[in-house]
């Protein structure tokens, strides 16, 4: 079986028929969102396997080179002009390995959702929209679209209509909502059906957002026909 990132794994029932791969943000780890699973009302979904990978620890330039879990380096305060393209593409390969592992375990890509918060959000948008097989959907939480200018030429045709749940806090001090709105607009301009949600919060998760996440998962991961 393919070697993959260390991760936390949990399921909502026996014999999972779907999978959610959920990436944390800068400086966190897979534990950051694992506790949310019991809060999600997924009774209308088949059993789901949740995968919460841990990012490798690397020096982060913006934080004075301090080593911390990160999917890619933050080169400066202007994250649009100076992006760590090599780091983003390297982590995308690690996410692709997680997807491949689930396929090896019997989960079709059409039953896999990529979810991410902050840096994790950036990674699932980058990876999912370039993935060569159809996915179930993307949950993009409190983040942005990286390497936005390259998506038009690199996007996978099979995922051009992929459902995208995109959420952001109106008072986010880490990633201003204007950056997320610009990412939303760029995705919509390319034809992606973005489901946009904003919440009265900072760089976090709102209780109403948890309900909306559950509804999104119910819509993209319905029970399989017998």
MARRO-371588 format. One record per atom (N, C-alpha, C, O): x, y, z; residue number from 1. Coordinates in steps of 0.02 Angstrom, whole numbers. Layout:
<atoms>
ATOM/X/Y/Z/pos
ATOM/X/Y/Z/NUM
...
</atoms>
This chain:
<atoms>
ATOM/X/Y/Z/pos
ATOM/42/-60/0/1
ATOM/0/0/0/1
ATOM/44/62/0/1
ATOM/98/63/30/1
ATOM/21/115/-34/2
ATOM/59/176/-41/2
ATOM/77/207/26/2
ATOM/35/209/71/2
ATOM/139/230/33/3
ATOM/159/264/94/3
ATOM/126/333/96/3
ATOM/127/370/47/3
ATOM/96/349/153/4
ATOM/60/412/159/4
ATOM/81/450/221/4
ATOM/117/423/264/4
ATOM/59/512/225/5
ATOM/73/553/284/5
ATOM/44/521/346/5
ATOM/-7/488/343/5
ATOM/76/532/404/6
ATOM/45/510/467/6
ATOM/-22/547/475/6
ATOM/-29/604/454/6
ATOM/-71/514/505/7
ATOM/-138/543/507/7
ATOM/-179/511/562/7
ATOM/-162/458/589/7
ATOM/-234/544/577/8
ATOM/-286/516/621/8
ATOM/-342/490/576/8
ATOM/-359/521/525/8
ATOM/-370/435/595/9
ATOM/-424/405/555/9
ATOM/-482/386/600/9
ATOM/-473/356/653/9
ATOM/-542/405/578/10
ATOM/-602/386/615/10
ATOM/-657/371/565/10
ATOM/-655/396/509/10
ATOM/-706/331/585/11
ATOM/-761/315/541/11
ATOM/-827/326/577/11
ATOM/-831/323/638/11
ATOM/-879/339/538/12
ATOM/-946/349/567/12
ATOM/-986/284/568/12
ATOM/-1044/284/589/12
ATOM/-956/230/545/13
ATOM/-990/166/544/13
ATOM/-946/113/512/13
ATOM/-892/128/487/13
ATOM/-970/51/514/14
ATOM/-932/-3/484/14
ATOM/-935/-1/408/14
ATOM/-983/24/379/14
ATOM/-883/-28/377/15
ATOM/-880/-33/304/15
ATOM/-892/35/269/15
ATOM/-942/43/234/15
ATOM/-848/82/279/16
ATOM/-857/149/249/16
ATOM/-866/146/173/16
ATOM/-833/108/138/16
ATOM/-912/187/150/17
ATOM/-927/191/78/17
ATOM/-906/259/49/17
ATOM/-918/272/-10/17
ATOM/-876/301/91/18
ATOM/-855/367/69/18
ATOM/-798/389/114/18
ATOM/-784/359/166/18
ATOM/-764/443/93/19
ATOM/-707/467/132/19
ATOM/-704/543/129/19
ATOM/-717/573/77/19
ATOM/-685/574/185/20
ATOM/-670/645/188/20
ATOM/-597/651/211/20
ATOM/-580/629/266/20
ATOM/-556/682/170/21
ATOM/-486/696/188/21
ATOM/-483/769/208/21
ATOM/-496/813/166/21
ATOM/-467/783/271/22
ATOM/-476/850/301/22
ATOM/-409/876/325/22
ATOM/-379/848/370/22
ATOM/-386/931/295/23
ATOM/-320/959/310/23
ATOM/-325/1019/358/23
ATOM/-368/1062/351/23
ATOM/-281/1019/407/24
ATOM/-278/1073/457/24
ATOM/-242/1134/430/24
ATOM/-218/1134/373/24
ATOM/-238/1185/471/25
ATOM/-204/1247/453/25
ATOM/-133/1251/480/25
ATOM/-108/1204/511/25
ATOM/-101/1307/468/26
ATOM/-32/1319/488/26
ATOM/-23/1313/564/26
ATOM/-61/1342/602/26
ATOM/27/1274/584/27
ATOM/43/1267/654/27
ATOM/0/1219/693/27
ATOM/12/1208/753/27
ATOM/-49/1189/661/28
ATOM/-93/1141/695/28
ATOM/-73/1070/675/28
ATOM/-19/1059/648/28
ATOM/-117/1022/688/29
ATOM/-106/954/664/29
ATOM/-174/921/653/29
ATOM/-226/954/659/29
ATOM/-174/857/638/30
ATOM/-235/823/622/30
ATOM/-287/821/677/30
ATOM/-347/811/664/30
ATOM/-265/832/738/31
ATOM/-313/833/794/31
ATOM/-360/893/791/31
ATOM/-412/893/823/31
ATOM/-342/944/753/32
ATOM/-377/1007/754/32
ATOM/-451/1000/736/32
ATOM/-493/1035/764/32
ATOM/-466/956/689/33
ATOM/-536/949/667/33
ATOM/-566/881/680/33
ATOM/-625/871/667/33
ATOM/-528/835/707/34
ATOM/-554/768/720/34
ATOM/-614/770/768/34
ATOM/-660/730/763/34
ATOM/-611/817/816/35
ATOM/-665/821/866/35
ATOM/-731/846/838/35
ATOM/-782/841/871/35
ATOM/-730/874/777/36
ATOM/-792/900/748/36
ATOM/-837/844/721/36
ATOM/-897/852/717/36
ATOM/-808/787/704/37
ATOM/-846/734/672/37
ATOM/-908/715/713/37
ATOM/-962/709/684/37
ATOM/-903/704/778/38
ATOM/-963/686/816/38
ATOM/-1017/740/817/38
ATOM/-1075/726/830/38
ATOM/-997/802/801/39
ATOM/-1045/857/801/39
ATOM/-1084/862/735/39
ATOM/-1133/899/731/39
ATOM/-1063/825/684/40
ATOM/-1095/828/619/40
ATOM/-1153/779/615/40
ATOM/-1147/721/633/40
ATOM/-1210/804/593/41
ATOM/-1268/761/583/41
ATOM/-1262/727/515/41
ATOM/-1280/756/464/41
ATOM/-1237/666/515/42
ATOM/-1224/630/453/42
ATOM/-1268/568/447/42
ATOM/-1251/520/413/42
ATOM/-1326/570/480/43
ATOM/-1370/512/479/43
ATOM/-1396/496/409/43
ATOM/-1414/439/395/43
ATOM/-1399/546/365/44
ATOM/-1423/535/297/44
ATOM/-1368/511/251/44
ATOM/-1380/497/192/44
ATOM/-1307/506/276/45
ATOM/-1249/483/236/45
ATOM/-1234/410/250/45
ATOM/-1253/384/303/45
ATOM/-1200/377/204/46
ATOM/-1174/310/219/46
ATOM/-1116/316/267/46
ATOM/-1094/372/281/46
ATOM/-1090/261/293/47
ATOM/-1031/265/336/47
ATOM/-973/300/300/47
ATOM/-958/284/242/47
ATOM/-941/347/335/48
ATOM/-888/387/305/48
ATOM/-824/376/345/48
ATOM/-825/375/406/48
ATOM/-768/369/309/49
ATOM/-702/369/341/49
ATOM/-674/440/337/49
ATOM/-669/469/283/49
ATOM/-655/467/394/50
ATOM/-623/532/397/50
ATOM/-548/523/407/50
ATOM/-526/486/452/50
ATOM/-509/557/366/51
ATOM/-436/556/370/51
ATOM/-412/626/387/51
ATOM/-428/674/351/51
ATOM/-374/633/442/52
ATOM/-347/697/462/52
ATOM/-270/693/463/52
ATOM/-241/675/513/52
ATOM/-238/710/407/53
ATOM/-165/703/403/53
ATOM/-129/758/441/53
ATOM/-156/812/452/53
ATOM/-68/743/462/54
ATOM/-24/791/495/54
ATOM/25/818/443/54
ATOM/60/780/410/54
ATOM/28/884/436/55
ATOM/77/915/391/55
ATOM/147/905/419/55
ATOM/156/901/480/55
ATOM/197/902/376/56
ATOM/266/899/400/56
ATOM/286/966/433/56
ATOM/256/1018/418/56
ATOM/334/964/477/57
ATOM/360/1025/508/57
ATOM/416/1054/466/57
ATOM/464/1020/450/57
ATOM/408/1118/449/58
ATOM/457/1152/406/58
ATOM/469/1222/434/58
ATOM/427/1248/471/58
ATOM/525/1254/417/59
ATOM/535/1324/436/59
ATOM/486/1369/398/59
ATOM/477/1362/338/59
ATOM/455/1415/434/60
ATOM/407/1461/403/60
ATOM/436/1532/404/60
ATOM/447/1561/457/60
ATOM/449/1558/345/61
ATOM/485/1621/338/61
ATOM/449/1678/374/61
ATOM/482/1717/409/61
ATOM/383/1683/367/62
ATOM/346/1737/398/62
ATOM/354/1738/474/62
ATOM/349/1791/505/62
ATOM/365/1680/503/63
ATOM/373/1674/575/63
ATOM/447/1669/595/63
ATOM/464/1636/644/63
ATOM/489/1702/557/64
ATOM/560/1705/574/64
ATOM/597/1639/566/64
ATOM/648/1628/598/64
ATOM/570/1596/523/65
ATOM/603/1531/512/65
ATOM/586/1479/565/65
ATOM/616/1425/566/65
ATOM/539/1495/608/66
ATOM/520/1447/661/66
ATOM/491/1385/629/66
ATOM/451/1389/582/66
ATOM/512/1327/653/67
ATOM/489/1263/625/67
ATOM/421/1245/654/67
ATOM/414/1242/715/67
ATOM/373/1232/611/68
ATOM/306/1214/633/68
ATOM/271/1174/579/68
ATOM/293/1174/521/68
ATOM/217/1139/596/69
ATOM/180/1103/544/69
ATOM/152/1152/492/69
ATOM/119/1201/509/69
ATOM/166/1138/429/70
ATOM/144/1182/375/70
ATOM/141/1143/310/70
ATOM/183/1099/298/70
ATOM/92/1159/270/71
ATOM/87/1126/204/71
ATOM/133/1159/153/71
ATOM/152/1129/103/71
ATOM/151/1222/166/72
ATOM/199/1258/124/72
ATOM/223/1319/162/72
ATOM/194/1337/213/72
ATOM/276/1349/138/73
ATOM/304/1408/172/73
ATOM/262/1470/159/73
ATOM/232/1476/105/73
ATOM/259/1515/207/74
ATOM/230/1581/198/74
ATOM/288/1630/192/74
ATOM/323/1643/241/74
ATOM/299/1655/133/75
ATOM/359/1694/118/75
ATOM/355/1766/142/75
ATOM/407/1799/150/75
ATOM/294/1791/153/76
ATOM/287/1860/176/76
ATOM/214/1876/186/76
ATOM/171/1834/176/76
ATOM/201/1937/207/77
ATOM/132/1958/221/77
ATOM/88/1961/159/77
ATOM/28/1951/165/77
ATOM/117/1974/101/78
ATOM/79/1975/39/78
ATOM/79/1905/8/78
ATOM/124/1888/-31/78
ATOM/29/1866/27/79
ATOM/28/1796/6/79
ATOM/7/1786/-66/79
ATOM/11/1730/-91/79
ATOM/-14/1840/-100/80
ATOM/-32/1833/-170/80
ATOM/28/1843/-216/80
ATOM/35/1807/-266/80
ATOM/71/1890/-200/81
ATOM/128/1904/-243/81
ATOM/184/1854/-233/81
ATOM/220/1838/-280/81
ATOM/193/1830/-172/82
ATOM/248/1785/-157/82
ATOM/220/1720/-129/82
ATOM/203/1715/-69/82
ATOM/214/1671/-171/83
ATOM/187/1606/-151/83
ATOM/241/1552/-157/83
ATOM/282/1554/-203/83
ATOM/240/1505/-111/84
ATOM/287/1449/-112/84
ATOM/261/1395/-159/84
ATOM/235/1344/-137/84
ATOM/270/1407/-223/85
ATOM/242/1361/-273/85
ATOM/271/1291/-265/85
ATOM/234/1242/-270/85
ATOM/336/1285/-253/86
ATOM/366/1219/-245/86
ATOM/337/1182/-185/86
ATOM/323/1122/-189/86
ATOM/327/1218/-130/87
ATOM/299/1186/-71/87
ATOM/227/1165/-82/87
ATOM/206/1111/-59/87
ATOM/188/1207/-115/88
ATOM/118/1190/-130/88
ATOM/114/1127/-173/88
ATOM/74/1082/-159/88
ATOM/155/1125/-224/89
ATOM/152/1067/-269/89
ATOM/179/1004/-235/89
ATOM/155/949/-249/89
ATOM/227/1012/-190/90
ATOM/252/954/-153/90
ATOM/197/925/-108/90
ATOM/187/864/-106/90
ATOM/161/968/-72/91
ATOM/108/944/-29/91
ATOM/50/915/-69/91
ATOM/16/869/-46/91
ATOM/39/941/-129/92
ATOM/-14/913/-172/92
ATOM/0/840/-187/92
ATOM/-47/800/-191/92
ATOM/63/823/-196/93
ATOM/80/753/-209/93
ATOM/63/709/-148/93
ATOM/41/652/-156/93
ATOM/73/737/-88/94
ATOM/57/699/-28/94
ATOM/-18/689/-22/94
ATOM/-40/636/1/94
ATOM/-58/738/-42/95
ATOM/-130/730/-41/95
ATOM/-152/680/-93/95
ATOM/-197/639/-81/95
ATOM/-121/683/-151/96
ATOM/-136/633/-204/96
ATOM/-122/563/-178/96
ATOM/-159/516/-195/96
ATOM/-70/554/-138/97
ATOM/-55/488/-110/97
ATOM/-110/465/-63/97
ATOM/-126/406/-60/97
ATOM/-138/511/-24/98
ATOM/-194/494/20/98
ATOM/-255/473/-20/98
ATOM/-289/426/-2/98
ATOM/-269/509/-75/99
ATOM/-325/490/-118/99
ATOM/-313/420/-147/99
ATOM/-359/379/-147/99
ATOM/-252/408/-172/100
ATOM/-237/343/-202/100
ATOM/-245/287/-151/100
ATOM/-267/232/-169/100
ATOM/-226/300/-89/101
ATOM/-233/249/-37/101
ATOM/-307/232/-26/101
ATOM/-324/173/-16/101
ATOM/-350/282/-27/102
ATOM/-421/267/-18/102
ATOM/-449/227/-76/102
ATOM/-491/184/-67/102
ATOM/-425/242/-136/103
ATOM/-446/203/-195/103
ATOM/-423/131/-187/103
ATOM/-461/85/-203/103
ATOM/-362/121/-162/104
ATOM/-337/53/-149/104
ATOM/-381/17/-99/104
ATOM/-388/-44/-101/104
ATOM/-410/55/-53/105
ATOM/-451/26/0/105
ATOM/-524/18/-22/105
ATOM/-566/-4/17/105
ATOM/-539/34/-84/106
ATOM/-605/21/-111/106
ATOM/-652/80/-114/106
ATOM/-711/71/-129/106
ATOM/-628/141/-100/107
ATOM/-671/200/-105/107
ATOM/-660/233/-172/107
ATOM/-604/254/-188/107
ATOM/-712/239/-212/108
ATOM/-706/272/-277/108
ATOM/-693/347/-267/108
ATOM/-716/376/-218/108
ATOM/-657/377/-313/109
ATOM/-642/449/-306/109
ATOM/-706/490/-303/109
ATOM/-708/543/-271/109
ATOM/-759/467/-337/110
ATOM/-823/503/-337/110
ATOM/-855/505/-268/110
ATOM/-904/539/-257/110
ATOM/-826/467/-221/111
ATOM/-852/464/-152/111
ATOM/-802/495/-103/111
ATOM/-805/482/-43/111
ATOM/-756/535/-129/112
ATOM/-704/567/-87/112
ATOM/-714/642/-88/112
ATOM/-716/673/-141/112
ATOM/-718/672/-28/113
ATOM/-721/744/-20/113
ATOM/-654/767/8/113
ATOM/-627/737/55/113
ATOM/-627/821/-20/114
ATOM/-568/853/8/114
ATOM/-590/914/48/114
ATOM/-627/956/22/114
ATOM/-568/918/110/115
ATOM/-586/974/154/115
ATOM/-522/1004/183/115
ATOM/-473/968/195/115
ATOM/-523/1069/196/116
ATOM/-464/1100/225/116
ATOM/-480/1167/256/116
ATOM/-526/1202/234/116
ATOM/-442/1185/307/117
ATOM/-448/1248/342/117
ATOM/-385/1289/332/117
ATOM/-329/1264/342/117
ATOM/-392/1353/312/118
ATOM/-336/1399/305/118
ATOM/-285/1373/254/118
ATOM/-302/1368/195/118
ATOM/-224/1358/275/119
ATOM/-177/1327/227/119
ATOM/-205/1263/198/119
ATOM/-195/1248/139/119
ATOM/-239/1225/239/120
ATOM/-270/1163/215/120
ATOM/-322/1177/162/120
ATOM/-329/1138/114/120
ATOM/-359/1232/170/121
ATOM/-407/1253/119/121
ATOM/-372/1267/53/121
ATOM/-394/1244/0/121
ATOM/-318/1304/56/122
ATOM/-280/1319/-4/122
ATOM/-257/1255/-39/122
ATOM/-260/1249/-100/122
ATOM/-235/1206/1/123
ATOM/-210/1144/-27/123
ATOM/-264/1103/-60/123
ATOM/-253/1073/-113/123
ATOM/-324/1099/-30/124
ATOM/-375/1057/-61/124
ATOM/-404/1090/-124/124
ATOM/-424/1055/-170/124
ATOM/-406/1156/-126/125
ATOM/-427/1189/-188/125
ATOM/-375/1177/-243/125
ATOM/-393/1160/-299/125
ATOM/-312/1185/-225/126
ATOM/-259/1175/-275/126
ATOM/-260/1103/-301/126
ATOM/-258/1091/-361/126
ATOM/-263/1055/-255/127
ATOM/-257/985/-274/127
ATOM/-321/958/-306/127
ATOM/-319/926/-359/127
ATOM/-378/971/-274/128
ATOM/-441/942/-298/128
ATOM/-460/965/-368/128
ATOM/-485/925/-407/128
ATOM/-448/1028/-383/129
ATOM/-469/1054/-448/129
ATOM/-422/1033/-504/129
ATOM/-437/1043/-563/129
ATOM/-365/1003/-486/130
ATOM/-318/977/-535/130
ATOM/-319/900/-538/130
ATOM/-288/870/-582/130
ATOM/-356/869/-492/131
ATOM/-355/796/-489/131
ATOM/-386/766/-552/131
ATOM/-435/792/-579/131
ATOM/-357/711/-575/132
ATOM/-376/683/-640/132
ATOM/-439/641/-640/132
ATOM/-463/624/-694/132
ATOM/-466/623/-583/133
ATOM/-528/585/-579/133
ATOM/-580/625/-542/133
ATOM/-564/668/-501/133
ATOM/-643/612/-556/134
ATOM/-698/650/-526/134
ATOM/-700/638/-450/134
ATOM/-698/581/-427/134
ATOM/-703/693/-412/135
ATOM/-711/691/-340/135
ATOM/-784/705/-322/135
ATOM/-824/723/-365/135
ATOM/-800/699/-257/136
ATOM/-869/713/-235/136
ATOM/-879/787/-222/136
ATOM/-933/814/-236/136
ATOM/-827/821/-196/137
ATOM/-834/891/-181/137
ATOM/-775/917/-142/137
ATOM/-730/879/-124/137
ATOM/-775/982/-129/138
ATOM/-722/1015/-91/138
ATOM/-754/1060/-38/138
ATOM/-802/1096/-52/138
ATOM/-727/1056/23/139
ATOM/-746/1102/76/139
ATOM/-687/1148/89/139
ATOM/-635/1127/113/139
ATOM/-696/1212/73/140
ATOM/-642/1261/77/140
ATOM/-657/1310/133/140
ATOM/-698/1356/125/140
ATOM/-625/1301/191/141
ATOM/-642/1337/251/141
ATOM/-588/1389/268/141
ATOM/-530/1372/277/141
ATOM/-608/1452/272/142
ATOM/-565/1507/296/142
ATOM/-497/1508/261/142
ATOM/-445/1514/293/142
ATOM/-499/1504/196/143
ATOM/-436/1504/158/143
ATOM/-443/1541/93/143
ATOM/-482/1588/87/143
ATOM/-405/1520/44/144
ATOM/-402/1556/-20/144
ATOM/-377/1509/-74/144
ATOM/-354/1453/-60/144
ATOM/-382/1531/-136/145
ATOM/-359/1493/-193/145
ATOM/-286/1511/-208/145
ATOM/-272/1568/-227/145
ATOM/-239/1464/-199/146
ATOM/-169/1479/-214/146
ATOM/-154/1471/-289/146
ATOM/-190/1436/-325/146
ATOM/-101/1502/-311/147
ATOM/-80/1498/-381/147
ATOM/-140/1507/-427/147
ATOM/-149/1471/-476/147
ATOM/-181/1557/-411/148
ATOM/-244/1567/-445/148
ATOM/-236/1578/-520/148
ATOM/-277/1555/-559/148
ATOM/-183/1613/-539/149
ATOM/-173/1628/-609/149
ATOM/-158/1567/-652/149
ATOM/-162/1571/-714/149
ATOM/-139/1512/-621/150
ATOM/-121/1452/-658/150
ATOM/-177/1400/-662/150
ATOM/-172/1352/-700/150
ATOM/-230/1411/-623/151
ATOM/-283/1360/-621/151
ATOM/-317/1351/-688/151
ATOM/-333/1295/-708/151
ATOM/-329/1405/-724/152
ATOM/-366/1400/-786/152
ATOM/-334/1351/-835/152
ATOM/-369/1314/-870/152
ATOM/-268/1350/-838/153
ATOM/-233/1306/-885/153
ATOM/-218/1238/-856/153
ATOM/-204/1191/-893/153
ATOM/-220/1231/-790/154
ATOM/-201/1168/-757/154
ATOM/-261/1128/-732/154
ATOM/-252/1070/-713/154
ATOM/-320/1157/-731/155
ATOM/-378/1124/-702/155
ATOM/-396/1061/-740/155
ATOM/-388/1056/-801/155
ATOM/-420/1012/-702/156
ATOM/-444/949/-731/156
ATOM/-515/960/-759/156
ATOM/-558/984/-723/156
ATOM/-526/943/-821/157
ATOM/-592/953/-851/157
ATOM/-646/914/-814/157
ATOM/-702/937/-809/157
ATOM/-628/855/-789/158
ATOM/-678/812/-758/158
ATOM/-704/841/-692/158
ATOM/-758/822/-669/158
ATOM/-666/886/-662/159
ATOM/-688/917/-599/159
ATOM/-708/990/-607/159
ATOM/-711/1026/-558/159
ATOM/-722/1012/-668/160
ATOM/-740/1082/-678/160
ATOM/-808/1099/-648/160
ATOM/-820/1157/-630/160
ATOM/-852/1051/-640/161
ATOM/-917/1064/-610/161
ATOM/-921/1042/-537/161
ATOM/-975/1033/-510/161
ATOM/-863/1032/-506/162
ATOM/-861/1004/-439/162
ATOM/-895/1050/-388/162
ATOM/-881/1110/-387/162
ATOM/-940/1023/-346/163
ATOM/-970/1064/-293/163
ATOM/-917/1088/-244/163
ATOM/-876/1048/-220/163
ATOM/-918/1152/-228/164
ATOM/-870/1182/-182/164
ATOM/-908/1219/-128/164
ATOM/-945/1267/-143/164
ATOM/-901/1198/-66/165
ATOM/-927/1235/-9/165
ATOM/-871/1279/16/165
ATOM/-818/1255/37/165
ATOM/-882/1345/15/166
ATOM/-830/1392/34/166
ATOM/-856/1436/91/166
ATOM/-909/1467/84/166
ATOM/-819/1439/147/167
ATOM/-842/1475/206/167
ATOM/-786/1520/232/167
ATOM/-727/1503/228/167
ATOM/-807/1578/260/168
ATOM/-757/1624/286/168
ATOM/-788/1668/340/168
ATOM/-848/1682/339/168
ATOM/-746/1690/386/169
ATOM/-767/1734/439/169
ATOM/-765/1807/418/169
ATOM/-717/1829/387/169
ATOM/-817/1845/435/170
ATOM/-819/1916/415/170
ATOM/-767/1958/452/170
ATOM/-750/2012/429/170
ATOM/-742/1932/508/171
ATOM/-692/1970/547/171
ATOM/-626/1933/551/171
ATOM/-589/1940/600/171
ATOM/-610/1895/500/172
ATOM/-548/1855/500/172
ATOM/-487/1901/495/172
ATOM/-479/1936/446/172
ATOM/-444/1902/547/173
ATOM/-385/1945/545/173
ATOM/-325/1912/511/173
ATOM/-276/1946/494/173
ATOM/-328/1847/501/174
ATOM/-272/1810/471/174
ATOM/-275/1812/395/174
ATOM/-226/1827/361/174
ATOM/-334/1796/369/175
ATOM/-345/1797/297/175
ATOM/-408/1840/286/175
ATOM/-463/1816/295/175
ATOM/-399/1904/267/176
ATOM/-457/1948/260/176
ATOM/-510/1918/214/176
ATOM/-494/1885/164/176
ATOM/-573/1931/230/177
ATOM/-627/1902/190/177
ATOM/-623/1924/117/177
ATOM/-646/1889/73/177
ATOM/-594/1983/105/178
ATOM/-587/2007/36/178
ATOM/-545/1959/-6/178
ATOM/-558/1950/-65/178
ATOM/-495/1928/25/179
ATOM/-453/1879/-11/179
ATOM/-494/1818/-29/179
ATOM/-488/1791/-84/179
ATOM/-535/1795/18/180
ATOM/-578/1738/5/180
ATOM/-630/1754/-48/180
ATOM/-645/1712/-91/180
ATOM/-658/1814/-45/181
ATOM/-707/1833/-95/181
ATOM/-676/1837/-165/181
ATOM/-707/1818/-214/181
ATOM/-614/1861/-168/182
ATOM/-580/1863/-232/182
ATOM/-568/1792/-259/182
ATOM/-574/1780/-319/182
ATOM/-553/1746/-214/183
ATOM/-545/1676/-234/183
ATOM/-611/1647/-258/183
ATOM/-614/1612/-309/183
ATOM/-664/1662/-222/184
ATOM/-731/1640/-243/184
ATOM/-747/1666/-313/184
ATOM/-770/1628/-356/184
ATOM/-734/1730/-324/185
ATOM/-750/1760/-389/185
ATOM/-708/1728/-444/185
ATOM/-733/1717/-500/185
ATOM/-645/1713/-430/186
ATOM/-602/1681/-480/186
ATOM/-628/1611/-497/186
ATOM/-627/1591/-556/186
ATOM/-650/1575/-447/187
ATOM/-677/1508/-459/187
ATOM/-742/1512/-500/187
ATOM/-752/1473/-546/187
ATOM/-785/1558/-481/188
ATOM/-849/1565/-517/188
ATOM/-837/1586/-589/188
ATOM/-873/1565/-634/188
ATOM/-786/1628/-600/189
ATOM/-771/1650/-668/189
ATOM/-748/1591/-712/189
ATOM/-756/1593/-773/189
ATOM/-720/1540/-680/190
ATOM/-699/1480/-717/190
ATOM/-755/1428/-721/190
ATOM/-746/1374/-749/190
ATOM/-814/1445/-693/191
ATOM/-872/1402/-700/191
ATOM/-885/1355/-642/191
ATOM/-929/1312/-647/191
ATOM/-848/1362/-587/192
ATOM/-859/1317/-531/192
ATOM/-920/1339/-490/192
ATOM/-929/1399/-477/192
ATOM/-963/1291/-470/193
ATOM/-1023/1308/-432/193
ATOM/-1008/1316/-358/193
ATOM/-1018/1270/-318/193
ATOM/-983/1374/-339/194
ATOM/-963/1386/-270/194
ATOM/-1024/1401/-227/194
ATOM/-1065/1444/-244/194
ATOM/-1029/1366/-171/195
ATOM/-1081/1380/-121/195
ATOM/-1048/1423/-67/195
ATOM/-1012/1398/-24/195
ATOM/-1059/1488/-70/196
ATOM/-1025/1536/-27/196
ATOM/-1063/1547/38/196
ATOM/-1124/1557/37/196
ATOM/-1026/1546/94/197
ATOM/-1055/1559/160/197
ATOM/-1007/1604/199/197
ATOM/-947/1592/199/197
ATOM/-1034/1655/231/198
ATOM/-994/1696/277/198
ATOM/-1026/1694/346/198
ATOM/-1087/1688/352/198
ATOM/-984/1698/397/199
ATOM/-1008/1692/465/199
ATOM/-977/1747/509/199
ATOM/-922/1770/495/199
ATOM/-1013/1768/561/200
ATOM/-986/1819/606/200
ATOM/-933/1790/653/200
ATOM/-948/1775/711/200
ATOM/-873/1781/628/201
ATOM/-819/1750/666/201
ATOM/-752/1775/641/201
ATOM/-748/1810/591/201
ATOM/-700/1756/677/202
ATOM/-632/1771/656/202
ATOM/-604/1710/618/202
ATOM/-640/1682/576/202
ATOM/-543/1690/632/203
ATOM/-512/1634/596/203
ATOM/-528/1569/635/203
ATOM/-486/1542/670/203
ATOM/-589/1546/627/204
ATOM/-613/1490/667/204
ATOM/-670/1455/632/204
ATOM/-678/1462/571/204
ATOM/-710/1417/669/205
ATOM/-768/1382/642/205
ATOM/-829/1402/683/205
ATOM/-828/1400/744/205
ATOM/-882/1422/649/206
ATOM/-943/1445/680/206
ATOM/-991/1386/691/206
ATOM/-994/1341/649/206
ATOM/-1030/1386/746/207
ATOM/-1078/1331/757/207
ATOM/-1125/1321/698/207
ATOM/-1141/1264/680/207
ATOM/-1148/1375/667/208
ATOM/-1193/1367/609/208
ATOM/-1155/1336/550/208
ATOM/-1185/1301/509/208
ATOM/-1090/1350/546/209
ATOM/-1049/1321/493/209
ATOM/-1047/1245/499/209
ATOM/-1047/1210/448/209
ATOM/-1045/1219/560/210
ATOM/-1045/1147/570/210
ATOM/-1109/1116/542/210
ATOM/-1106/1063/511/210
ATOM/-1165/1149/552/211
ATOM/-1228/1125/524/211
ATOM/-1226/1127/447/211
ATOM/-1250/1081/414/211
ATOM/-1198/1181/420/212
ATOM/-1195/1188/347/212
ATOM/-1147/1137/316/212
ATOM/-1160/1112/261/212
ATOM/-1093/1122/351/213
ATOM/-1046/1070/327/213
ATOM/-1082/1003/323/213
ATOM/-1075/967/274/213
ATOM/-1121/987/375/214
ATOM/-1157/923/375/214
ATOM/-1206/920/316/214
ATOM/-1212/868/284/214
ATOM/-1240/975/302/215
ATOM/-1287/976/246/215
ATOM/-1250/968/179/215
ATOM/-1275/934/134/215
ATOM/-1191/999/173/216
ATOM/-1153/991/112/216
ATOM/-1132/918/102/216
ATOM/-1138/891/48/216
ATOM/-1107/887/156/217
ATOM/-1086/817/151/217
ATOM/-1146/772/134/217
ATOM/-1139/724/96/217
ATOM/-1204/787/161/218
ATOM/-1263/748/144/218
ATOM/-1280/754/70/218
ATOM/-1303/706/39/218
ATOM/-1268/814/42/219
ATOM/-1286/825/-28/219
ATOM/-1237/791/-76/219
ATOM/-1258/769/-130/219
ATOM/-1174/787/-58/220
ATOM/-1124/760/-105/220
ATOM/-1106/687/-91/220
ATOM/-1076/654/-133/220
ATOM/-1126/662/-32/221
ATOM/-1113/592/-14/221
ATOM/-1178/557/6/221
ATOM/-1185/535/63/221
ATOM/-1225/551/-40/222
ATOM/-1288/516/-25/222
ATOM/-1275/441/-19/222
ATOM/-1223/416/-42/222
ATOM/-1321/405/11/223
ATOM/-1313/331/15/223
ATOM/-1307/300/-54/223
ATOM/-1337/324/-102/223
ATOM/-1268/248/-59/224
ATOM/-1262/211/-121/224
ATOM/-1325/170/-133/224
ATOM/-1356/145/-86/224
ATOM/-1342/163/-196/225
ATOM/-1399/120/-213/225
ATOM/-1381/48/-199/225
ATOM/-1325/26/-211/225
ATOM/-1429/10/-172/226
ATOM/-1417/-60/-158/226
ATOM/-1411/-100/-224/226
ATOM/-1401/-160/-222/226
</atoms>
